[in-house]
């Protein structure tokens, strides 16, 4: 029993140190993730494949970052980045499709 208590205590102390150093890096991680997402969003928009929710995810990411919830903010920024990259890839993949005349304006 004493062995379990010592292991749990050691883990708790070690995780508190890890959390402290992680918290210092999350602001930088959030900035990098947001910058990447914005760049991907611009590339997707230029290709004509900007998906609807990219801006929503970036806005929610900024709100979560301002509230101090960096984990949620980074996840949302990465989700926006993923959607922007997929939107751009979708437009590039469909660029040479031969649509029937009734699909074109």
WOJO-V574497 format. One record per pair of residues at least 24 apart in sequence whose ideal C-beta (glycine too) atoms are under 10 Angstrom apart, sorted by the first residue. I is the first residue (numbers start at 1). J is the second residue. Records with the same first field share a line. If there is no record, write none. Layout:
BEGIN
I: J / J
END
This chain:
BEGIN
22: 70 / 71
23: 68 / 70 / 71
25: 70
26: 65 / 68 / 69 / 70 / 71 / 73 / 74
27: 65 / 68 / 70 / 73
28: 70
29: 70 / 71 / 73 / 74 / 77 / 78
30: 61 / 62 / 64 / 65 / 70 / 71 / 72 / 73 / 74 / 76 / 77
31: 65 / 74 / 77
32: 74 / 77
33: 61 / 65 / 70 / 73 / 74 / 75 / 76 / 77 / 78 / 79 / 80 / 81
34: 58 / 61 / 62 / 65 / 73 / 74 / 76 / 77 / 78 / 80 / 81
35: 77 / 81
36: 77 / 78 / 80 / 81 / 84 / 85
37: 61 / 76 / 77 / 78 / 79 / 80 / 81 / 82 / 83 / 84 / 85
38: 77 / 80 / 81 / 84
39: 81 / 84
40: 80 / 81 / 82 / 83 / 84 / 85 / 86 / 87 / 88
41: 80 / 81 / 83 / 84 / 85 / 87 / 88
42: 84 / 88
43: 84 / 85 / 87 / 88
44: 81 / 83 / 84 / 85 / 86 / 87 / 88 / 89 / 90 / 91
45: 84 / 87 / 88
46: 88 / 91
47: 84 / 87 / 88 / 89 / 90 / 91 / 92 / 95
48: 87 / 88 / 90 / 91 / 92 / 94 / 95
49: 83 / 84 / 85 / 86 / 87 / 88 / 89 / 90 / 91 / 92 / 93 / 94 / 95
50: 83 / 84 / 87 / 88 / 91
51: 80 / 83 / 84 / 86 / 87 / 88 / 90
52: 83 / 87
53: 79 / 80 / 83 / 87
54: 79 / 80 / 81 / 82 / 83 / 84 / 86 / 87
55: 80 / 84
56: 80 / 83
57: 81 / 82 / 83 / 84
58: 84
END
